[in-house]
C-alpha cells in the first residue's frame, strides 16, 4: 500500500509596504533628510520657501510626539491596553539625555550648576554613567524599559486590565512626578535641567545642530514606523491582536498572554524614551512637568484622533493635534483644554476610526444615505406595480368565468 503525500502551499507573506507605501516612505525620507534642511540652511530668509529655525524646531518636536503616538498605538490600538502614564517613559528618556548634557555643560570633573547651588560635594550614584555618551544612549532605552518591565510584570501577572490598569498607570506617573520635584533626588527639583551648551562638543544652539537633531528625529520616526509595521505583520503581531480581541480564547488556543503583553509594553516604553531623548536637546529643558498626567492623556488623544491600529493614523494625529495646539495657544490659550476635550468626545462618538479612516467613513455614510433615499422610491414603485396588477388579474378572472 502506497501513501501519497500532499503538499500544501502556504500563502506568501505580504510585503512590508505596498508600492505606493514605499513611494510615500521614500518621499518622507527625502523631505526629512534633504528638502527641509536645504530650505532652512540655503534658502534666503526673505524667501517664501525659507523654513525658519522656529518651524524647524517645531516640526522636530512634533516628530518626537509622533513616536510617542506610535508607541501608544502598539499597546492600545493593537493590544487593547490603554496607558495613561507613558509620559513617564518619555520624561525618563529626556532626563537621561539631560544628565549627559548637564555634565558636558559643567565640564570635566565638575558638578552641574544646580548641585553647586545646593552645596553638594559629589555626584549622586545614579549620575555615575552620565559622563559617557555611549552609556547615555544605552540608558535611554534601558531605564524606561526596566521600569516599564517591572511595573508591567506585576500588573499583567495580576491580570489587571481595563480602566483599573489605566488608573494605575496614572498613579505611577503622578508618583514619579512628585518624586522628581524633590531637590534631594538629584534631578534638579521643579526647575529640572536647563542651560545646555554642547552635545559631543558641538554647540546645541547652532543651525547645524538644529538641522541634525531635526533629521535624527525624522529618521527615528521613520525607523520606528517600519519596525512597528514589521512587528504587527508578523505572527507576534497577530497574537497581540488576538489578545486584544479575545484574550480568554487566545489562552485556550495555547498562548500565554503575559510575555506578549509585557514585551510590547517594554517596547513602547523604550520608544517613548527615545522620543524624550531627542526632544530635550531641541527644546533646551526637561523638568517634572513632562511627567504630568495631562501629557500622558494627550498622547492617547493623538492616537485616537489619528486612528488606532493603523500606525500612520497616530502620526497624523500627533501632527494635527499639536499643530492646532500651537496655533490656538497663541490665538486663544484659555480655550485649548475645552477644544481638546471636545475633540476627544467628537472622535469617540462620531469618528471611531480617526482621521485616517474618515474618507472611508464618509463614503459609507453617503452610500447609506443613497440607500435610504432609494428605499422609499423602490417601495412606491413596487406598490404601484402591485396596484396595477390587481385589476388586470380581476379582468382575466372574469374573462375565464365568461
C-alpha positions, 0 to 999 in steps of 0.5 A: 500500500502506497501513501501519497503525500500532499503538499500544501502551499502556504500563502506568501507573506505580504510585503512590508509596504505596498508600492505606493507605501514605499513611494510615500516612505521614500518621499518622507525620507527625502523631505526629512533628510534633504528638502527641509534642511536645504530650505532652512540652511540655503534658502534666503530668509526673505524667501517664501520657501525659507523654513525658519529655525522656529518651524524647524524646531517645531516640526522636530518636536512634533516628530518626537510626539509622533513616536510617542503616538506610535508607541501608544498605538502598539499597546492600545490600538493593537493590544487593547491596553490603554496607558495613561502614564507613558509620559513617564517613559518619555520624561525618563528618556529626556532626563537621561539625555539631560544628565549627559548634557548637564555634565558636558555643560559643567565640564570635566570633573565638575558638578552641574550648576544646580548641585553647586547651588545646593552645596553638594560635594559629589555626584549622586550614584545614579549620575555615575554613567552620565559622563559617557555618551555611549552609556547615555544612549544605552540608558535611554532605552534601558531605564524606561524599559526596566521600569516599564518591565517591572511595573508591567510584570506585576500588573499583567501577572495580576491580570489587571486590565481595563480602566483599573490598569489605566488608573494605575498607570496614572498613579505611577506617573503622578508618583514619579512626578512628585518624586522628581520635584524633590531637590534631594533626588538629584534631578534638579527639583521643579526647575529640572535641567536647563542651560545646555551648551554642547552635545559631543562638543558641538554647540546645541544652539547652532543651525547645524545642530538644529538641522541634525537633531531635526533629521535624527528625529525624522529618521527615528520616526521613520525607523520606528514606523517600519519596525512597528509595521514589521512587528504587527505583520508578523505572527507576534503581531497577530497574537497581540491582536488576538489578545486584544480581541479575545484574550480568554480564547487566545489562552485556550488556543495555547498562548500565554498572554503575559510575555506578549503583553509585557514585551510590547509594553517594554517596547513602547516604553523604550520608544517613548524614551527615545522620543524624550531623548531627542526632544530635550536637546531641541527644546533646551529643558526637561523638568517634572512637568513632562511627567504630568498626567495631562501629557500622558492623556494627550498622547492617547488623544493623538492616537485616537484622533489619528486612528488606532491600529493603523500606525500612520493614523497616530502620526497624523494625529500627533501632527494635527493635534499639536499643530492646532495646539500651537496655533490656538495657544497663541490665538486663544490659550484659555480655550485649548483644554475645552477644544481638546476635550471636545475633540476627544468626545467628537472622535469617540462618538462620531469618528471611531476610526480617526482621521485616517479612516474618515474618507472611508467613513464618509463614503459609507455614510453617503452610500447609506444615505443613497440607500435610504433615499432609494428605499422609499422610491423602490417601495412606491414603485413596487406598490404601484406595480402591485396596484396595477396588477390587481385589476388586470388579474380581476379582468382575466378572472372574469374573462375565464368565468365568461 
